[in-house]
Amino acid sequence: MLVTASHDHVHHVTPLAERQATLEELFRAKGVRPIQSAEDLACDGVFESDEELEEFIAHTYAARRNRDGRSIDLR
């Protein structure tokens, strides 16, 4: 349930199921579809060089290996 309030009273109460339906309606109205595969996200020009891509991949793998949740600076 979502409740919004001001200083003196509650404005609106929306059960979670109603909010979920509203999101689904918005997605349909905008023509948004769920991602089916990583290929859906692929596009050219995200990284300026192969080196930048490799740095991103190395950082991602290092972050996944980090078990205590601290951020990792690979510089």
PDB file of N, CA, C and O in Angstrom:
ATOM      1  N   MET A   1       0.841  -1.176   0.000  1.00  0.00           N
ATOM      2  CA  MET A   1       0.000   0.000   0.000  1.00  0.00           C
ATOM      3  C   MET A   1       0.885   1.238   0.000  1.00  0.00           C
ATOM      4  O   MET A   1       1.888   1.293   0.713  1.00  0.00           O
ATOM      5  N   LEU A   2       0.520   2.210  -0.785  1.00  0.00           N
ATOM      6  CA  LEU A   2       1.235   3.479  -0.854  1.00  0.00           C
ATOM      7  C   LEU A   2       0.373   4.547  -0.211  1.00  0.00           C
ATOM      8  O   LEU A   2      -0.794   4.713  -0.567  1.00  0.00           O
ATOM      9  N   VAL A   3       0.952   5.274   0.742  1.00  0.00           N
ATOM     10  CA  VAL A   3       0.232   6.353   1.410  1.00  0.00           C
ATOM     11  C   VAL A   3       1.048   7.624   1.253  1.00  0.00           C
ATOM     12  O   VAL A   3       2.240   7.644   1.561  1.00  0.00           O
ATOM     13  N   THR A   4       0.410   8.682   0.776  1.00  0.00           N
ATOM     14  CA  THR A   4       1.072   9.981   0.733  1.00  0.00           C
ATOM     15  C   THR A   4       0.373  10.876   1.740  1.00  0.00           C
ATOM     16  O   THR A   4      -0.840  10.778   1.925  1.00  0.00           O
ATOM     17  N   ALA A   5       1.129  11.744   2.392  1.00  0.00           N
ATOM     18  CA  ALA A   5       0.540  12.561   3.445  1.00  0.00           C
ATOM     19  C   ALA A   5       1.167  13.944   3.476  1.00  0.00           C
ATOM     20  O   ALA A   5       2.278  14.153   2.988  1.00  0.00           O
ATOM     21  N   SER A   6       0.430  14.887   4.063  1.00  0.00           N
ATOM     22  CA  SER A   6       0.976  16.219   4.320  1.00  0.00           C
ATOM     23  C   SER A   6       1.086  16.379   5.824  1.00  0.00           C
ATOM     24  O   SER A   6       1.015  15.396   6.562  1.00  0.00           O
ATOM     25  N   HIS A   7       1.257  17.597   6.280  1.00  0.00           N
ATOM     26  CA  HIS A   7       1.405  17.847   7.709  1.00  0.00           C
ATOM     27  C   HIS A   7       0.151  17.483   8.504  1.00  0.00           C
ATOM     28  O   HIS A   7       0.257  17.058   9.654  1.00  0.00           O
ATOM     29  N   ASP A   8      -1.015  17.640   7.919  1.00  0.00           N
ATOM     30  CA  ASP A   8      -2.228  17.474   8.708  1.00  0.00           C
ATOM     31  C   ASP A   8      -3.137  16.322   8.312  1.00  0.00           C
ATOM     32  O   ASP A   8      -4.011  15.961   9.099  1.00  0.00           O
ATOM     33  N   HIS A   9      -2.980  15.728   7.137  1.00  0.00           N
ATOM     34  CA  HIS A   9      -3.863  14.612   6.789  1.00  0.00           C
ATOM     35  C   HIS A   9      -3.308  13.759   5.649  1.00  0.00           C
ATOM     36  O   HIS A   9      -2.383  14.160   4.943  1.00  0.00           O
ATOM     37  N   VAL A  10      -3.896  12.571   5.489  1.00  0.00           N
ATOM     38  CA  VAL A  10      -3.514  11.647   4.432  1.00  0.00           C
ATOM     39  C   VAL A  10      -4.207  12.059   3.148  1.00  0.00           C
ATOM     40  O   VAL A  10      -5.410  12.319   3.143  1.00  0.00           O
ATOM     41  N   HIS A  11      -3.439  12.121   2.038  1.00  0.00           N
ATOM     42  CA  HIS A  11      -3.992  12.520   0.756  1.00  0.00           C
ATOM     43  C   HIS A  11      -4.564  11.362  -0.042  1.00  0.00           C
ATOM     44  O   HIS A  11      -5.665  11.450  -0.585  1.00  0.00           O
ATOM     45  N   HIS A  12      -3.802  10.268  -0.108  1.00  0.00           N
ATOM     46  CA  HIS A  12      -4.174   9.227  -1.043  1.00  0.00           C
ATOM     47  C   HIS A  12      -3.649   7.880  -0.553  1.00  0.00           C
ATOM     48  O   HIS A  12      -2.511   7.779  -0.095  1.00  0.00           O
ATOM     49  N   VAL A  13      -4.478   6.855  -0.651  1.00  0.00           N
ATOM     50  CA  VAL A  13      -4.079   5.499  -0.309  1.00  0.00           C
ATOM     51  C   VAL A  13      -4.313   4.641  -1.544  1.00  0.00           C
ATOM     52  O   VAL A  13      -5.428   4.578  -2.062  1.00  0.00           O
ATOM     53  N   THR A  14      -3.258   3.978  -2.015  1.00  0.00           N
ATOM     54  CA  THR A  14      -3.370   3.135  -3.200  1.00  0.00           C
ATOM     55  C   THR A  14      -2.833   1.751  -2.875  1.00  0.00           C
ATOM     56  O   THR A  14      -1.654   1.607  -2.550  1.00  0.00           O
ATOM     57  N   PRO A  15      -3.682   0.726  -2.956  1.00  0.00           N
ATOM     58  CA  PRO A  15      -3.182  -0.635  -2.736  1.00  0.00           C
ATOM     59  C   PRO A  15      -2.125  -0.980  -3.783  1.00  0.00           C
ATOM     60  O   PRO A  15      -2.181  -0.492  -4.911  1.00  0.00           O
ATOM     61  N   LEU A  16      -1.165  -1.819  -3.406  1.00  0.00           N
ATOM     62  CA  LEU A  16      -0.071  -2.188  -4.279  1.00  0.00           C
ATOM     63  C   LEU A  16      -0.571  -2.773  -5.594  1.00  0.00           C
ATOM     64  O   LEU A  16      -0.020  -2.454  -6.648  1.00  0.00           O
ATOM     65  N   ALA A  17      -1.591  -3.612  -5.565  1.00  0.00           N
ATOM     66  CA  ALA A  17      -2.100  -4.230  -6.790  1.00  0.00           C
ATOM     67  C   ALA A  17      -2.584  -3.173  -7.782  1.00  0.00           C
ATOM     68  O   ALA A  17      -2.409  -3.340  -8.989  1.00  0.00           O
ATOM     69  N   GLU A  18      -3.182  -2.103  -7.302  1.00  0.00           N
ATOM     70  CA  GLU A  18      -3.645  -1.043  -8.195  1.00  0.00           C
ATOM     71  C   GLU A  18      -2.473  -0.293  -8.805  1.00  0.00           C
ATOM     72  O   GLU A  18      -2.512   0.055  -9.986  1.00  0.00           O
ATOM     73  N   ARG A  19      -1.432  -0.038  -8.026  1.00  0.00           N
ATOM     74  CA  ARG A  19      -0.254   0.638  -8.565  1.00  0.00           C
ATOM     75  C   ARG A  19       0.399  -0.209  -9.642  1.00  0.00           C
ATOM     76  O   ARG A  19       0.823   0.326 -10.667  1.00  0.00           O
ATOM     77  N   GLN A  20       0.492  -1.525  -9.435  1.00  0.00           N
ATOM     78  CA  GLN A  20       1.103  -2.408 -10.431  1.00  0.00           C
ATOM     79  C   GLN A  20       0.304  -2.366 -11.724  1.00  0.00           C
ATOM     80  O   GLN A  20       0.893  -2.289 -12.803  1.00  0.00           O
ATOM     81  N   ALA A  21      -1.004  -2.415 -11.646  1.00  0.00           N
ATOM     82  CA  ALA A  21      -1.825  -2.352 -12.850  1.00  0.00           C
ATOM     83  C   ALA A  21      -1.598  -1.024 -13.564  1.00  0.00           C
ATOM     84  O   ALA A  21      -1.551  -0.985 -14.794  1.00  0.00           O
ATOM     85  N   THR A  22      -1.461   0.042 -12.823  1.00  0.00           N
ATOM     86  CA  THR A  22      -1.237   1.349 -13.417  1.00  0.00           C
ATOM     87  C   THR A  22       0.095   1.372 -14.176  1.00  0.00           C
ATOM     88  O   THR A  22       0.162   1.917 -15.278  1.00  0.00           O
ATOM     89  N   LEU A  23       1.140   0.797 -13.611  1.00  0.00           N
ATOM     90  CA  LEU A  23       2.427   0.723 -14.298  1.00  0.00           C
ATOM     91  C   LEU A  23       2.304  -0.081 -15.586  1.00  0.00           C
ATOM     92  O   LEU A  23       2.835   0.318 -16.622  1.00  0.00           O
ATOM     93  N   GLU A  24       1.611  -1.203 -15.525  1.00  0.00           N
ATOM     94  CA  GLU A  24       1.439  -2.026 -16.721  1.00  0.00           C
ATOM     95  C   GLU A  24       0.676  -1.254 -17.802  1.00  0.00           C
ATOM     96  O   GLU A  24       0.995  -1.362 -18.986  1.00  0.00           O
ATOM     97  N   GLU A  25      -0.310  -0.493 -17.403  1.00  0.00           N
ATOM     98  CA  GLU A  25      -1.055   0.328 -18.361  1.00  0.00           C
ATOM     99  C   GLU A  25      -0.147   1.383 -18.996  1.00  0.00           C
ATOM    100  O   GLU A  25      -0.217   1.620 -20.201  1.00  0.00           O
ATOM    101  N   LEU A  26       0.706   2.014 -18.183  1.00  0.00           N
ATOM    102  CA  LEU A  26       1.642   2.999 -18.717  1.00  0.00           C
ATOM    103  C   LEU A  26       2.613   2.365 -19.710  1.00  0.00           C
ATOM    104  O   LEU A  26       2.896   2.937 -20.763  1.00  0.00           O
ATOM    105  N   PHE A  27       3.115   1.199 -19.375  1.00  0.00           N
ATOM    106  CA  PHE A  27       4.033   0.501 -20.276  1.00  0.00           C
ATOM    107  C   PHE A  27       3.357   0.205 -21.612  1.00  0.00           C
ATOM    108  O   PHE A  27       3.934   0.431 -22.676  1.00  0.00           O
ATOM    109  N   ARG A  28       2.122  -0.304 -21.543  1.00  0.00           N
ATOM    110  CA  ARG A  28       1.385  -0.605 -22.780  1.00  0.00           C
ATOM    111  C   ARG A  28       1.152   0.660 -23.591  1.00  0.00           C
ATOM    112  O   ARG A  28       1.322   0.653 -24.811  1.00  0.00           O
ATOM    113  N   ALA A  29       0.767   1.745 -22.930  1.00  0.00           N
ATOM    114  CA  ALA A  29       0.474   2.997 -23.622  1.00  0.00           C
ATOM    115  C   ALA A  29       1.711   3.550 -24.334  1.00  0.00           C
ATOM    116  O   ALA A  29       1.600   4.159 -25.398  1.00  0.00           O
ATOM    117  N   LYS A  30       2.885   3.335 -23.743  1.00  0.00           N
ATOM    118  CA  LYS A  30       4.123   3.837 -24.343  1.00  0.00           C
ATOM    119  C   LYS A  30       4.757   2.827 -25.293  1.00  0.00           C
ATOM    120  O   LYS A  30       5.763   3.126 -25.936  1.00  0.00           O
ATOM    121  N   GLY A  31       4.176   1.639 -25.383  1.00  0.00           N
ATOM    122  CA  GLY A  31       4.739   0.617 -26.258  1.00  0.00           C
ATOM    123  C   GLY A  31       6.016   0.001 -25.727  1.00  0.00           C
ATOM    124  O   GLY A  31       6.817  -0.528 -26.497  1.00  0.00           O
ATOM    125  N   VAL A  32       6.219   0.065 -24.410  1.00  0.00           N
ATOM    126  CA  VAL A  32       7.417  -0.482 -23.778  1.00  0.00           C
ATOM    127  C   VAL A  32       7.236  -1.988 -23.614  1.00  0.00           C
ATOM    128  O   VAL A  32       6.183  -2.465 -23.192  1.00  0.00           O
ATOM    129  N   ARG A  33       8.294  -2.722 -23.959  1.00  0.00           N
ATOM    130  CA  ARG A  33       8.263  -4.178 -23.809  1.00  0.00           C
ATOM    131  C   ARG A  33       9.382  -4.614 -22.881  1.00  0.00           C
ATOM    132  O   ARG A  33      10.397  -3.925 -22.772  1.00  0.00           O
ATOM    133  N   PRO A  34       9.214  -5.750 -22.207  1.00  0.00           N
ATOM    134  CA  PRO A  34      10.288  -6.274 -21.358  1.00  0.00           C
ATOM    135  C   PRO A  34      11.506  -6.644 -22.207  1.00  0.00           C
ATOM    136  O   PRO A  34      11.366  -7.002 -23.377  1.00  0.00           O
ATOM    137  N   ILE A  35      12.674  -6.558 -21.628  1.00  0.00           N
ATOM    138  CA  ILE A  35      13.904  -6.963 -22.300  1.00  0.00           C
ATOM    139  C   ILE A  35      13.887  -8.487 -22.408  1.00  0.00           C
ATOM    140  O   ILE A  35      13.701  -9.183 -21.410  1.00  0.00           O
ATOM    141  N   GLN A  36      14.079  -8.993 -23.602  1.00  0.00           N
ATOM    142  CA  GLN A  36      14.078 -10.438 -23.825  1.00  0.00           C
ATOM    143  C   GLN A  36      15.484 -11.027 -23.734  1.00  0.00           C
ATOM    144  O   GLN A  36      15.655 -12.175 -23.322  1.00  0.00           O
ATOM    145  N   SER A  37      16.488 -10.243 -24.117  1.00  0.00           N
ATOM    146  CA  SER A  37      17.866 -10.727 -24.084  1.00  0.00           C
ATOM    147  C   SER A  37      18.817  -9.533 -24.012  1.00  0.00           C
ATOM    148  O   SER A  37      18.406  -8.385 -24.178  1.00  0.00           O
ATOM    149  N   ALA A  38      20.068  -9.818 -23.768  1.00  0.00           N
ATOM    150  CA  ALA A  38      21.079  -8.760 -23.726  1.00  0.00           C
ATOM    151  C   ALA A  38      21.208  -8.064 -25.075  1.00  0.00           C
ATOM    152  O   ALA A  38      21.595  -6.897 -25.134  1.00  0.00           O
ATOM    153  N   GLU A  39      20.890  -8.762 -26.150  1.00  0.00           N
ATOM    154  CA  GLU A  39      20.960  -8.165 -27.484  1.00  0.00           C
ATOM    155  C   GLU A  39      19.999  -6.986 -27.625  1.00  0.00           C
ATOM    156  O   GLU A  39      20.238  -6.086 -28.431  1.00  0.00           O
ATOM    157  N   ASP A  40      18.908  -6.984 -26.843  1.00  0.00           N
ATOM    158  CA  ASP A  40      17.970  -5.857 -26.872  1.00  0.00           C
ATOM    159  C   ASP A  40      18.632  -4.557 -26.424  1.00  0.00           C
ATOM    160  O   ASP A  40      18.191  -3.471 -26.802  1.00  0.00           O
ATOM    161  N   LEU A  41      19.688  -4.664 -25.621  1.00  0.00           N
ATOM    162  CA  LEU A  41      20.373  -3.495 -25.085  1.00  0.00           C
ATOM    163  C   LEU A  41      21.579  -3.067 -25.928  1.00  0.00           C
ATOM    164  O   LEU A  41      22.147  -1.994 -25.719  1.00  0.00           O
ATOM    165  N   ALA A  42      21.956  -3.910 -26.872  1.00  0.00           N
ATOM    166  CA  ALA A  42      23.156  -3.645 -27.675  1.00  0.00           C
ATOM    167  C   ALA A  42      22.943  -2.466 -28.615  1.00  0.00           C
ATOM    168  O   ALA A  42      21.910  -2.348 -29.274  1.00  0.00           O
ATOM    169  N   CYS A  43      23.951  -1.597 -28.657  1.00  0.00           N
ATOM    170  CA  CYS A  43      23.951  -0.504 -29.627  1.00  0.00           C
ATOM    171  C   CYS A  43      25.387  -0.021 -29.803  1.00  0.00           C
ATOM    172  O   CYS A  43      26.207  -0.102 -28.888  1.00  0.00           O
ATOM    173  N   ASP A  44      25.662   0.473 -30.979  1.00  0.00           N
ATOM    174  CA  ASP A  44      27.004   0.974 -31.278  1.00  0.00           C
ATOM    175  C   ASP A  44      27.240   2.329 -30.622  1.00  0.00           C
ATOM    176  O   ASP A  44      26.300   3.092 -30.399  1.00  0.00           O
ATOM    177  N   GLY A  45      28.499   2.621 -30.315  1.00  0.00           N
ATOM    178  CA  GLY A  45      28.872   3.934 -29.839  1.00  0.00           C
ATOM    179  C   GLY A  45      28.773   4.164 -28.343  1.00  0.00           C
ATOM    180  O   GLY A  45      28.961   5.292 -27.887  1.00  0.00           O
ATOM    181  N   VAL A  46      28.484   3.128 -27.564  1.00  0.00           N
ATOM    182  CA  VAL A  46      28.391   3.307 -26.115  1.00  0.00           C
ATOM    183  C   VAL A  46      29.777   3.584 -25.534  1.00  0.00           C
ATOM    184  O   VAL A  46      29.936   4.453 -24.676  1.00  0.00           O
ATOM    185  N   PHE A  47      30.776   2.839 -26.008  1.00  0.00           N
ATOM    186  CA  PHE A  47      32.148   3.027 -25.546  1.00  0.00           C
ATOM    187  C   PHE A  47      32.959   3.646 -26.674  1.00  0.00           C
ATOM    188  O   PHE A  47      32.795   3.284 -27.839  1.00  0.00           O
ATOM    189  N   GLU A  48      33.826   4.572 -26.324  1.00  0.00           N
ATOM    190  CA  GLU A  48      34.608   5.277 -27.334  1.00  0.00           C
ATOM    191  C   GLU A  48      35.738   4.435 -27.913  1.00  0.00           C
ATOM    192  O   GLU A  48      36.215   4.708 -29.014  1.00  0.00           O
ATOM    193  N   SER A  49      36.169   3.407 -27.172  1.00  0.00           N
ATOM    194  CA  SER A  49      37.268   2.570 -27.659  1.00  0.00           C
ATOM    195  C   SER A  49      37.133   1.172 -27.067  1.00  0.00           C
ATOM    196  O   SER A  49      36.381   0.949 -26.118  1.00  0.00           O
ATOM    197  N   ASP A  50      37.881   0.235 -27.651  1.00  0.00           N
ATOM    198  CA  ASP A  50      37.920  -1.117 -27.104  1.00  0.00           C
ATOM    199  C   ASP A  50      38.524  -1.110 -25.699  1.00  0.00           C
ATOM    200  O   ASP A  50      38.128  -1.896 -24.839  1.00  0.00           O
ATOM    201  N   GLU A  51      39.489  -0.211 -25.477  1.00  0.00           N
ATOM    202  CA  GLU A  51      40.121  -0.102 -24.158  1.00  0.00           C
ATOM    203  C   GLU A  51      39.094   0.311 -23.093  1.00  0.00           C
ATOM    204  O   GLU A  51      39.074  -0.240 -21.993  1.00  0.00           O
ATOM    205  N   GLU A  52      38.250   1.281 -23.433  1.00  0.00           N
ATOM    206  CA  GLU A  52      37.217   1.715 -22.492  1.00  0.00           C
ATOM    207  C   GLU A  52      36.248   0.576 -22.187  1.00  0.00           C
ATOM    208  O   GLU A  52      35.839   0.404 -21.039  1.00  0.00           O
ATOM    209  N   LEU A  53      35.882  -0.196 -23.195  1.00  0.00           N
ATOM    210  CA  LEU A  53      35.013  -1.358 -22.991  1.00  0.00           C
ATOM    211  C   LEU A  53      35.673  -2.367 -22.072  1.00  0.00           C
ATOM    212  O   LEU A  53      35.035  -2.868 -21.147  1.00  0.00           O
ATOM    213  N   GLU A  54      36.936  -2.672 -22.309  1.00  0.00           N
ATOM    214  CA  GLU A  54      37.668  -3.626 -21.470  1.00  0.00           C
ATOM    215  C   GLU A  54      37.752  -3.152 -20.020  1.00  0.00           C
ATOM    216  O   GLU A  54      37.623  -3.963 -19.103  1.00  0.00           O
ATOM    217  N   GLU A  55      37.964  -1.859 -19.795  1.00  0.00           N
ATOM    218  CA  GLU A  55      37.995  -1.304 -18.435  1.00  0.00           C
ATOM    219  C   GLU A  55      36.638  -1.487 -17.750  1.00  0.00           C
ATOM    220  O   GLU A  55      36.566  -1.836 -16.572  1.00  0.00           O
ATOM    221  N   PHE A  56      35.581  -1.248 -18.497  1.00  0.00           N
ATOM    222  CA  PHE A  56      34.232  -1.422 -17.949  1.00  0.00           C
ATOM    223  C   PHE A  56      33.998  -2.879 -17.557  1.00  0.00           C
ATOM    224  O   PHE A  56      33.494  -3.160 -16.469  1.00  0.00           O
ATOM    225  N   ILE A  57      34.359  -3.793 -18.434  1.00  0.00           N
ATOM    226  CA  ILE A  57      34.171  -5.221 -18.146  1.00  0.00           C
ATOM    227  C   ILE A  57      34.998  -5.645 -16.939  1.00  0.00           C
ATOM    228  O   ILE A  57      34.502  -6.375 -16.080  1.00  0.00           O
ATOM    229  N   ALA A  58      36.239  -5.206 -16.860  1.00  0.00           N
ATOM    230  CA  ALA A  58      37.098  -5.544 -15.713  1.00  0.00           C
ATOM    231  C   ALA A  58      36.502  -5.012 -14.418  1.00  0.00           C
ATOM    232  O   ALA A  58      36.478  -5.711 -13.405  1.00  0.00           O
ATOM    233  N   HIS A  59      36.022  -3.774 -14.454  1.00  0.00           N
ATOM    234  CA  HIS A  59      35.402  -3.192 -13.263  1.00  0.00           C
ATOM    235  C   HIS A  59      34.156  -3.966 -12.860  1.00  0.00           C
ATOM    236  O   HIS A  59      33.934  -4.206 -11.673  1.00  0.00           O
ATOM    237  N   THR A  60      33.338  -4.360 -13.833  1.00  0.00           N
ATOM    238  CA  THR A  60      32.117  -5.109 -13.544  1.00  0.00           C
ATOM    239  C   THR A  60      32.441  -6.444 -12.897  1.00  0.00           C
ATOM    240  O   THR A  60      31.828  -6.808 -11.894  1.00  0.00           O
ATOM    241  N   TYR A  61      33.405  -7.188 -13.460  1.00  0.00           N
ATOM    242  CA  TYR A  61      33.786  -8.469 -12.867  1.00  0.00           C
ATOM    243  C   TYR A  61      34.343  -8.293 -11.462  1.00  0.00           C
ATOM    244  O   TYR A  61      34.029  -9.081 -10.571  1.00  0.00           O
ATOM    245  N   ALA A  62      35.165  -7.271 -11.252  1.00  0.00           N
ATOM    246  CA  ALA A  62      35.739  -7.029  -9.922  1.00  0.00           C
ATOM    247  C   ALA A  62      34.645  -6.698  -8.917  1.00  0.00           C
ATOM    248  O   ALA A  62      34.680  -7.172  -7.781  1.00  0.00           O
ATOM    249  N   ALA A  63      33.689  -5.900  -9.322  1.00  0.00           N
ATOM    250  CA  ALA A  63      32.597  -5.536  -8.417  1.00  0.00           C
ATOM    251  C   ALA A  63      31.765  -6.762  -8.046  1.00  0.00           C
ATOM    252  O   ALA A  63      31.307  -6.883  -6.910  1.00  0.00           O
ATOM    253  N   ARG A  64      31.575  -7.651  -8.983  1.00  0.00           N
ATOM    254  CA  ARG A  64      30.806  -8.876  -8.701  1.00  0.00           C
ATOM    255  C   ARG A  64      31.561  -9.799  -7.758  1.00  0.00           C
ATOM    256  O   ARG A  64      30.946 -10.507  -6.961  1.00  0.00           O
ATOM    257  N   ARG A  65      32.884  -9.799  -7.841  1.00  0.00           N
ATOM    258  CA  ARG A  65      33.689 -10.653  -6.962  1.00  0.00           C
ATOM    259  C   ARG A  65      33.795 -10.085  -5.554  1.00  0.00           C
ATOM    260  O   ARG A  65      34.060 -10.825  -4.606  1.00  0.00           O
ATOM    261  N   ASN A  66      33.590  -8.786  -5.409  1.00  0.00           N
ATOM    262  CA  ASN A  66      33.711  -8.133  -4.117  1.00  0.00           C
ATOM    263  C   ASN A  66      32.549  -8.577  -3.235  1.00  0.00           C
ATOM    264  O   ASN A  66      31.392  -8.285  -3.539  1.00  0.00           O
ATOM    265  N   ARG A  67      32.844  -9.270  -2.162  1.00  0.00           N
ATOM    266  CA  ARG A  67      31.783  -9.856  -1.329  1.00  0.00           C
ATOM    267  C   ARG A  67      31.284  -8.945  -0.224  1.00  0.00           C
ATOM    268  O   ARG A  67      30.171  -9.142   0.263  1.00  0.00           O
ATOM    269  N   ASP A  68      32.056  -7.966   0.189  1.00  0.00           N
ATOM    270  CA  ASP A  68      31.629  -7.160   1.333  1.00  0.00           C
ATOM    271  C   ASP A  68      30.901  -5.884   0.919  1.00  0.00           C
ATOM    272  O   ASP A  68      30.542  -5.087   1.786  1.00  0.00           O
ATOM    273  N   GLY A  69      30.671  -5.664  -0.378  1.00  0.00           N
ATOM    274  CA  GLY A  69      29.858  -4.554  -0.831  1.00  0.00           C
ATOM    275  C   GLY A  69      30.565  -3.216  -0.945  1.00  0.00           C
ATOM    276  O   GLY A  69      29.936  -2.234  -1.339  1.00  0.00           O
ATOM    277  N   ARG A  70      31.863  -3.138  -0.612  1.00  0.00           N
ATOM    278  CA  ARG A  70      32.573  -1.868  -0.750  1.00  0.00           C
ATOM    279  C   ARG A  70      32.790  -1.563  -2.219  1.00  0.00           C
ATOM    280  O   ARG A  70      32.907  -2.476  -3.037  1.00  0.00           O
ATOM    281  N   SER A  71      32.843  -0.292  -2.553  1.00  0.00           N
ATOM    282  CA  SER A  71      33.119   0.066  -3.942  1.00  0.00           C
ATOM    283  C   SER A  71      34.594  -0.164  -4.229  1.00  0.00           C
ATOM    284  O   SER A  71      35.440  -0.101  -3.337  1.00  0.00           O
ATOM    285  N   ILE A  72      34.876  -0.428  -5.479  1.00  0.00           N
ATOM    286  CA  ILE A  72      36.238  -0.744  -5.894  1.00  0.00           C
ATOM    287  C   ILE A  72      36.694   0.327  -6.881  1.00  0.00           C
ATOM    288  O   ILE A  72      35.984   0.653  -7.832  1.00  0.00           O
ATOM    289  N   ASP A  73      37.877   0.864  -6.646  1.00  0.00           N
ATOM    290  CA  ASP A  73      38.461   1.827  -7.591  1.00  0.00           C
ATOM    291  C   ASP A  73      39.610   1.108  -8.285  1.00  0.00           C
ATOM    292  O   ASP A  73      40.615   0.782  -7.652  1.00  0.00           O
ATOM    293  N   LEU A  74      39.466   0.859  -9.584  1.00  0.00           N
ATOM    294  CA  LEU A  74      40.478   0.116 -10.324  1.00  0.00           C
ATOM    295  C   LEU A  74      41.531   1.001 -10.963  1.00  0.00           C
ATOM    296  O   LEU A  74      42.377   0.510 -11.710  1.00  0.00           O
ATOM    297  N   ARG A  75      41.494   2.294 -10.684  1.00  0.00           N
ATOM    298  CA  ARG A  75      42.472   3.207 -11.292  1.00  0.00           C
ATOM    299  C   ARG A  75      43.823   3.084 -10.648  1.00  0.00           C
ATOM    300  O   ARG A  75      44.760   3.780 -11.039  1.00  0.00           O
TER     301      ARG A  75
END
